[in-house]
């Protein structure tokens, strides 16, 4: 039988849903930067609930989307 670690938390449907919504907010954060914070939170929640690599990727993508959105807004407003 496979050796399953007791500390590993199994991935749930809620974790995958939080991760997917986190990626959606990461994409929207390019146009509405403050939604990057929501995507960051959802990515972290997805990772903590068990969707380990993708949850952290969603959190990082949300931060990157928010930063890109802020830079885009500054370029448009000062251009």
MARLOBA-591597 format. One line per field, with one value per residue (C-alpha): residue number from 1; residue in one letter; x, y, z. Coordinates in steps of 0.001 Angstrom, whole numbers, always signed. Each point is the difference from the previous one (the first is absolute). Example, Ala and Ser with C-alpha at 12.3 -4.5 7.8 and 13.67 -1.06 7.14 Angstrom:
// MARLOBA-591597
n = c(1	2)
res = c(a	s)
u = c(+12300	+1370)
v = c(-4500	+3440)
w = c(+7800	-660)
END
This chain:
// MARLOBA-591597
n = c(1	2	3	4	5	6	7	8	9	10	11	12	13	14	15	16	17	18	19	20	21	22	23	24	25	26	27	28	29	30	31	32	33	34	35	36	37	38	39	40	41	42	43	44	45	46	47	48	49	50	51	52	53	54	55	56	57	58	59	60	61	62	63	64	65	66	67	68	69	70	71	72	73	74	75	76	77	78	79)
res = c(x	x	x	x	x	x	x	x	x	x	x	x	x	x	x	x	x	x	x	x	x	x	x	x	x	x	x	x	x	x	x	x	x	x	x	x	x	x	x	x	x	x	x	x	x	x	x	x	x	x	x	x	x	x	x	x	x	x	x	x	x	x	x	x	x	x	x	x	x	x	x	x	x	x	x	x	x	x	x)
u = c(+0	+1106	+1687	-2253	+1357	-2235	+809	-1083	-3471	-2077	-1183	-3697	-2399	-137	+3765	-113	-2923	+1875	+3072	-1945	-1778	+3379	+1333	-3102	+541	+3670	-1046	-2582	+2582	+1777	-2995	-1260	+3156	-1613	-1531	+3517	-334	-3107	+1869	+2940	-2267	-1798	+3298	+1302	-3256	+168	+3583	-781	-3012	+2219	+409	+3685	+1852	-2880	-1248	+3380	+221	-3410	+1140	+3168	-1915	-2414	+2840	+1571	-3343	-589	+3479	-448	-3410	+1398	+2831	-2472	-2234	+2932	+1139	-3478	-662	+3413	+254)
v = c(+0	+3585	+1782	+2978	+2684	+870	+3699	+208	+1404	-1564	+2329	+799	+1450	+3211	+370	-374	+2440	+2618	-476	+369	+3113	+1327	-334	+1752	+2903	+61	+612	+2604	+1735	+1249	+2272	+447	-160	-174	-3370	-1397	-64	-2189	-2333	-115	-1020	-2621	-1443	-296	-1589	-2481	-908	-408	-2191	-2375	+1222	+608	+1042	+1609	+1955	+1642	+663	+1701	+2160	+1013	+658	+2230	+2081	+247	+967	+2682	+1469	-45	+1631	+2759	+650	+92	+2437	+2282	-60	+874	+2731	+1650	-551)
w = c(+0	-543	+2862	+754	+2303	+2910	-314	-3644	-343	-2789	-2742	+172	-2536	+2039	-326	-3777	-277	+2069	-2182	-3256	+1238	+1171	-3562	-1349	+2390	-999	-3601	+986	+2232	-3114	-627	+3594	+2157	+3438	-922	+122	+3784	-301	-2359	+2406	+2877	-2094	-1212	+3552	+1158	-2885	+888	+3687	-781	-1953	-3571	+696	-3124	-1875	+3002	+472	-3747	+105	+2917	-1844	-3222	+1910	+1399	-3458	-1532	+2617	-473	-3775	+406	+2195	-2455	-2883	+1901	+802	-3625	-1244	+2560	-425	-3731)
END
